[in-house]
Amino acid sequence: MDRFKQIETFVAVATRGSLSAAAQAEGVAPAVIGRRIDALEERLGVKLLVRTTRRITLTFEGSAFLEDCQRILHDFHNAEASVSLGGIKASGHLRVTAPAGFGRAHVSPLLPGFLDAHPDVTISLDLTDRLADIVNEGIDVAIRIGVLDDSSLVGVKLADNRRVVVASPAYLGRRGTPLAPSDLARHDCLTFGTYGNQARGWQFTIDGELVSMRVSGSMECNDGAVLRDWALAGRGLAWRSMWEVGEDLKAGRLVAVLEPFAAPDNAIYAVFPQRRHLPLRVRMFIDHLKNTYGNAAYWLGAA
């Protein structure tokens, strides 16, 4: 019996949930599907599926085998497409998560163009400042800003990202301009609370060393856009990314302070689980982001 046909049948049964559904999709009798699964399990010497009258469930070995089989089929279909259609064709569903503010400004607007170029791909975009569990939540790509501290994940750098302390001219006129990080103790600092990377404090380079300083003020929020709005309204100092406040700085609505103490760039990454072979849709989506963010004109024109 054809080994490749056995693999196709196993994937069809596992994803459709029954022998009859797989048989109906192929136009054969359920008994034919059953014989292929039996032959595959006998050849491998392991039980892949637990079959009852009501349902089919994967064994531990079946779950592991399914992921490899799906990758094999995907690679095979891509290889055929590259020859028959003159190019590789991405397909399937893509689950993406990104920080809320960055995602609204710099991920969401790029999705229509990507889908226009890859019409067989569908996308779910989750915008949240919660640190998602990529593996257990089945996420294909997470956009993250800052240091990657999970060794089970792989990160591809998409762009540099500089953070600056900013305030409105009105606030600085009223409260004075801080000249050193230690001056922040006498200022209202608009903080991100205890959520995300900023829980460690605002970061500065002091005497050649990276230092995290805990700051405080009368207002805090776990939404960066709100902190920017408060800074524009003259309510205090905020530590924000250039992708968020660059236009405000150019327009003079905000002023950067403590620039001699600026921390190193906090890069933007595409993060995904460690895998030997990434699905084509994931690779092409990461390339789409990298090509866009790598164009200096994009950031100059970003709002």
N, C-alpha and C positions, 0 to 999 in steps of 0.2 A: 504493500500500500504506500502511496506517495506520502513521504514525511511532511512535506510542505502543506499538503492538504489536511493532514492531521492537525498541524499547528493552526491553520486557518479555522478549522472546525472547533478546536478547543477555545480559541479566542471568541468565536461567535457564540458558543454556548455560555462561556463565562460572562460575557458582556450583556447578552440578551436574557440570561437567567433561566433558560430551559432548553431542552432538546427540541421540543416542538417549535419554539420560536426560531431557533437556528435552522431547523429543517424547512420551515415555511419560507424563510428568507432566501434559501438556496433552491427551493423547489424540489426537495427530495423527501423521502419518508423518514420519520424520526428514528426508525430502526437503523437506517444508514448512518445517521449521526452517532448513534449509540455505539455501533461497531467501530467507527473511527476512534472514538474516545477510548474504548476498551483496548484497541490495538496500540494506541499511544501510551496508555498507562502500563500495558504489558511490556512494551519495548523499553520504557524508562525504568520500570521496576518500582514505581511509586504511585500512590493514589493521589490524583489531582483534584477530583471532584467527589463530593459526598452527595449521592442522588437519593432522594425520597420521592414519594408520590406527589408531594406538594411543592418542593423547592430543591434547588441545587445550590450548594455552598462550596467555596474553595477551601481546600486544605492549606496548611502552612506552605507546603511545597508547591501547591497549585498557585497560590498568590505570588510567590517569588517567580515561578515559571511564566505566569501571565505577563508580568512586566517585561521580561526578556522577549517573549513572543510578540508582544505589541511593538516593541522596538524593531524586531527583525522584519515584521510586516511593513512597518512604516518606512524603514530603510529600503526595502524591496520596492515599494510603491514609488518612493522618490527616485530610485534608480531607473525604473521604467519611464517615469515622467520626464526625466532628464534626456532620455533618448527619443521618446515618442512625441514629446511636446516641445522639444528644443530648449527645455529649461526645467529647473526644479520647482515644484509646486508645494507650498505649505498648506496644511489643512488641520482641522481639529479645533478644539476649544482651548483657550488660553486664559488662565486665571492670574491676574496681576493685582498687587497691592502696592500702595504708595502713601507717604505722609499726606495728610489731607490738603494742606496749603500748597505744597509742591505739586501734588497730583492734579489739583484743580488748574494750576497755572501752566504746568509743563509736561504733564502726561496725558491728561484727558484731551487736550486739543490736537495731539498727535495721532490719536487712535483712528479717526476717520480716514486719514491718508494711508495709514498702514493697511486698513481693511479694504480700501479701494485697490491697493496693489496686490492684496491676498484675499480675494473674495471667498475662499473656502475656509477661512479662519473666523471663529467667533471669539469674543472677548468678554470677560467679566472683570470689572475694575472695582476694587475695594479701597476706598480712601479712608484712612484711619491713622491716628498717631499712636495707636496701640501697637506694640511690637508683636506682630503675628507669628505664630508657630508655623513656619513654612511647610515643614514636612507633614505634620499631623493634620494641617488644614488643607492639604492638597494644592498649595499655591505653586505656580510655575515660576514666577518672577516677582521678587519684591524689590522696590526701589528704596534704598536706604541712604541716609546721609550721616557720615561719621565713621568712626572706627568699627571694623567688623571683628567681633570677639567670639564668634561661634565657629569652631574649627570644622564642624560638620557641613558648613555651607561654603559655596564658592562665590567670590565677588569679582565682577568685571567693572573697572573704573569707567564711568561715563563722562565725568567732567570734574573740574576743580570747583571748589565752593568756599568762598571767604566769608567769614562772619565779622560783623562790625557792631560796635556799640553806637547807637544813634539816639538822637533826641531832636525835638523841634527847636527852631530858633527861639521861640517864645519861652520854652522851658529853660533853655540855657541862659537867656537874658534874665530870667527871674531867679534861678538857683545857682548860676555860675557854671563854668565848664570844668569837669574833672580833669586833672592833669596827670594823675597816676591812679592805678587800680585801687589803691588804698582810700582814695577820695570817695569811692562809691558808698562807703559806710554813711556818708552824710547826704546821700541822694535817694530819691524814690526810684527803685528799680522795678521794672515791670517783668515779672518772672513767670516761668512756665510751670511753676509749682514743683511737685515731686515726680512729674511725669517725664519719661523719655530721658535722653542723654543730658539734658540740662539739670537733672536732679543732682549731678555732681558739681554744679556751679558754672559760672561763666569762666572761660579759659583765656589766660593771657600769657605772654612770654615775658618773664621777669628775670633779668640777669642771665639770659640764655636758657632758662628752664621753663617748661610748661607748667603753669600753676592754675589750679581750679579754685575760684573764690566763690564762697557762698554770699549771695547778696539778698537784700530784702526790700520790701516796699509795702505800700498799702493796697496794691492790686496785683492779682495773679490770675492767669488763665491758661488752660491747656490747648488753646487755639492760637497759633502764631499770627493769624490774620487779625485777631482781636488785639493782640499786643502791639502790632504795627499801627492799628487804628488809634489806640490809646497814646502811643508815642506821637503820632501826628496831631493829636488833640492837646499835646503839651502836658500829659499826665506823668511823664517820667522818662527814664532811660530804658532802652530795650536792646537786647543782644540778638540781632537778626542776621539772616543770610543775605548776601548780595543779590541773589535771584529774587528776593522778596522786596528789598528796599532800594535797589539800584536806581530805578526811575525817580524815586523820591529824593535821593541824594543829588541826582543830576538836575532836578527841578528846584532844589533848594528847600523843599518841604521838610527835609530832615538833614541833620548835620552829623557827620561821623566824628567821634571823639576817641581818645586813647589809642590812636593809630600806631604810635611807636611800640605799643605793647601787644599788638595784634597776634593772635595765636596762628599756628600754621593752618593751611587750607584744610577744610573738613570736606573731603571729596564725596561725590555722589556716585553710588554704586548700583549696579543691577546684581541682585543676589539670588541664588538658586541652589537647590540641594545637589550634593555631589553625585554625579552620574557619569558613567563612561560615555554615554551618547545622549546629548540633549535632543529633544524633538526639534525638527526643523523650524516649526513655528516659533519656538522659544529663541533659537539662534537668530532668526531673521528679525524678531522683535527687538532683541538686544542690539543688533546691528543698526536697526532703524533709529533707536534712541541715541546710540553712540555717534552715528553720522550726523544727526541733527544737533546734538549738544556740542559736538566737536567743531561745528561751524561758528566761528567768532561772531559772524553777523547775526546769528540767532539770538545771542545774549544781548547784543547791542540794541536789537529791536524788540526784546521781550519787555512786557509791561510789568 
